[in-house]
Amino acid sequence: EVRVSHISARYLKTWFLPDICIISIDYLFMLSDAGGGSKAQSALRLSKIARFLRILRILRLRKLRDILEVLVRRQNSEHVVV
């Protein structure tokens, strides 16, 4: 489906919670006091993990876009695959 309501519902069911977690970790890191050594290192490590998860999500979306383009080309093709 291409309707916004279906896309929104699917996003809320799949990627909304991970996105909120990633954003929360980034905000907590920004708001925390970097004075404590081990605390700052843990926050930095969490921030790096969050960035990595974001990159994975972008790569996943790119792969999905490529798959959709192939499907559209096949549908619009004049050749029939049996």
Backbone bond lengths (Angstrom), bond angles and torsions (degrees), N, CA, C in turn:
res aa  C-N    CA-C-N  psi(-1)  N-CA   C-N-CA  omega(-1)  CA-C   N-CA-C  phi
1 E - - - 1.456 - - 1.517 110.14 -
2 V 1.310 114.92 146.07 1.448 120.68 179.84 1.526 110.45 -109.94
3 R 1.311 117.99 0.84 1.458 120.52 -179.90 1.520 110.51 -71.11
4 V 1.322 114.73 141.56 1.462 121.09 -176.70 1.526 110.75 -60.50
5 S 1.302 118.04 -37.61 1.464 120.17 -178.71 1.529 111.29 -63.94
6 H 1.320 117.55 -39.62 1.468 120.29 178.34 1.520 111.32 -70.34
7 I 1.320 116.49 -40.34 1.471 120.40 178.14 1.521 109.98 -63.66
8 S 1.327 116.57 -43.62 1.466 120.78 179.93 1.525 111.34 -63.59
9 A 1.320 116.13 -44.69 1.468 119.80 179.95 1.523 110.75 -62.17
10 R 1.320 116.84 -42.38 1.475 120.31 179.30 1.530 110.75 -65.15
11 Y 1.325 116.77 -41.20 1.465 120.40 178.40 1.522 110.28 -61.88
12 L 1.331 116.35 -44.54 1.462 119.52 180.00 1.525 111.89 -62.85
13 K 1.313 117.26 -33.09 1.461 120.89 -179.40 1.528 112.54 -79.62
14 T 1.335 118.24 -24.65 1.461 119.95 -172.25 1.532 113.17 -111.19
15 W 1.313 119.07 -64.54 1.460 122.02 -168.87 1.518 114.99 -103.63
16 F 1.317 119.30 -3.76 1.459 120.42 -176.39 1.527 111.37 -64.39
17 L 1.324 117.25 -50.36 1.460 120.75 -178.20 1.530 112.41 -62.63
18 P 1.338 119.50 -46.38 1.472 117.75 176.75 1.538 112.71 -61.23
19 D 1.326 117.30 -38.14 1.464 119.84 177.93 1.524 111.41 -63.30
20 I 1.325 116.44 -42.95 1.475 120.44 178.49 1.525 110.01 -62.09
21 C 1.324 117.03 -42.14 1.470 120.40 178.65 1.521 111.48 -61.85
22 I 1.315 116.41 -44.61 1.461 120.75 -179.75 1.522 111.02 -62.97
23 I 1.310 116.57 -45.43 1.460 120.74 179.98 1.520 110.61 -65.45
24 S 1.329 116.81 -40.29 1.466 120.65 179.43 1.519 111.27 -61.68
25 I 1.318 116.39 -42.36 1.463 119.94 179.29 1.528 110.09 -62.14
26 D 1.326 117.04 -42.83 1.460 120.12 178.65 1.527 111.39 -62.17
27 Y 1.328 116.90 -44.23 1.466 119.88 179.91 1.523 111.23 -66.75
28 L 1.318 117.77 -40.31 1.463 119.75 177.69 1.520 111.20 -62.22
29 F 1.307 116.08 -38.88 1.456 119.35 178.30 1.532 110.91 -64.80
30 M 1.322 116.33 -42.27 1.461 119.75 -179.88 1.526 111.45 -66.56
31 L 1.316 117.41 -35.69 1.456 120.92 -176.91 1.521 113.77 -83.68
32 S 1.321 116.35 -21.07 1.465 119.37 -176.86 1.524 110.30 -73.09
33 D 1.312 114.49 155.72 1.457 120.73 177.60 1.522 108.05 -82.73
34 A 1.306 117.89 125.34 1.463 122.48 -177.47 1.527 111.53 -82.59
35 G 1.333 118.71 14.15 1.464 122.26 -178.25 1.513 113.24 -69.90
36 G 1.314 118.48 -38.76 1.470 121.54 -178.95 1.513 110.49 -78.56
37 G 1.327 117.74 127.34 1.455 121.49 -175.16 1.519 113.78 -63.91
38 S 1.330 117.14 -57.77 1.458 119.52 -175.61 1.525 111.28 -69.98
39 K 1.319 116.47 -33.20 1.470 120.08 178.16 1.528 110.21 -65.49
40 A 1.308 116.32 -43.02 1.467 120.78 179.47 1.525 110.41 -66.56
41 Q 1.322 117.36 -38.34 1.466 120.46 178.72 1.521 111.23 -65.20
42 S 1.323 116.93 -39.95 1.467 120.63 178.20 1.522 110.55 -64.81
43 A 1.324 115.57 -43.15 1.467 119.79 179.27 1.526 110.40 -64.68
44 L 1.314 116.55 -39.67 1.465 120.26 178.45 1.529 110.37 -64.48
45 R 1.315 116.85 -41.52 1.458 121.08 178.31 1.531 110.48 -62.14
46 L 1.325 116.96 -43.50 1.468 120.59 177.58 1.520 111.04 -63.25
47 S 1.306 116.17 -38.60 1.462 120.21 178.78 1.530 110.82 -64.25
48 K 1.322 116.63 -40.36 1.465 120.27 178.37 1.529 110.76 -65.61
49 I 1.323 116.78 -40.23 1.463 120.64 177.79 1.519 110.01 -62.88
50 A 1.325 116.26 -42.16 1.461 120.74 179.56 1.526 110.64 -62.10
51 R 1.321 116.99 -42.72 1.460 120.27 178.08 1.526 111.02 -62.85
52 F 1.317 116.33 -41.14 1.459 120.98 178.64 1.531 110.86 -61.83
53 L 1.327 116.58 -43.08 1.466 120.23 178.33 1.524 111.15 -63.53
54 R 1.319 116.62 -37.77 1.466 120.39 177.00 1.523 111.32 -63.14
55 I 1.329 116.05 -42.06 1.468 120.44 178.79 1.527 110.34 -63.66
56 L 1.334 116.75 -42.14 1.463 119.91 177.10 1.527 111.36 -59.95
57 R 1.309 116.16 -40.29 1.465 120.08 179.61 1.527 110.63 -64.44
58 I 1.313 117.13 -42.01 1.464 120.78 179.14 1.522 110.33 -63.22
59 L 1.326 116.60 -42.70 1.465 119.83 178.34 1.525 110.87 -63.33
60 R 1.318 116.89 -38.89 1.461 121.11 178.58 1.526 110.85 -63.67
61 L 1.326 116.49 -42.72 1.463 120.19 178.55 1.524 111.33 -65.77
62 R 1.321 116.63 -36.53 1.469 120.08 178.12 1.527 110.35 -65.13
63 K 1.326 116.46 -42.01 1.456 120.45 178.49 1.532 110.23 -63.33
64 L 1.311 117.36 -41.02 1.460 121.49 177.92 1.521 110.63 -61.95
65 R 1.324 117.15 -42.14 1.468 120.81 178.50 1.521 110.71 -61.15
66 D 1.338 117.11 -43.20 1.462 121.06 178.81 1.527 111.18 -62.11
67 I 1.321 116.83 -41.87 1.465 120.67 178.55 1.522 110.71 -63.40
68 L 1.317 116.62 -42.95 1.465 120.26 179.04 1.528 111.52 -63.57
69 E 1.319 117.29 -38.40 1.465 120.30 177.62 1.532 110.99 -62.93
70 V 1.322 116.98 -40.98 1.469 120.47 178.13 1.523 110.06 -63.67
71 L 1.315 117.18 -43.50 1.462 120.47 179.31 1.524 111.97 -62.74
72 V 1.322 117.10 -40.92 1.464 120.52 178.96 1.519 110.14 -65.88
73 R 1.334 117.69 -42.00 1.467 120.44 177.67 1.530 111.08 -61.93
74 R 1.315 116.65 -40.82 1.465 119.79 178.59 1.525 111.32 -65.46
75 Q 1.298 115.78 -39.02 1.474 119.23 -179.55 1.518 110.79 -67.87
76 N 1.310 117.75 -37.88 1.457 121.81 -178.43 1.525 113.51 -83.90
77 S 1.323 116.08 -3.95 1.454 120.67 -178.30 1.517 111.22 -71.55
78 E 1.329 115.18 150.78 1.462 120.14 177.86 1.523 111.26 -85.46
79 H 1.302 117.43 -11.20 1.462 121.50 -179.71 1.523 109.38 -88.01
80 V 1.297 114.83 142.37 1.459 120.59 178.52 1.519 108.50 -104.67
81 V 1.313 115.93 129.27 1.460 121.16 177.90 1.520 107.71 -97.35
82 V 1.348 115.10 125.48 1.463 119.44 -177.96 1.502 109.63 -109.35
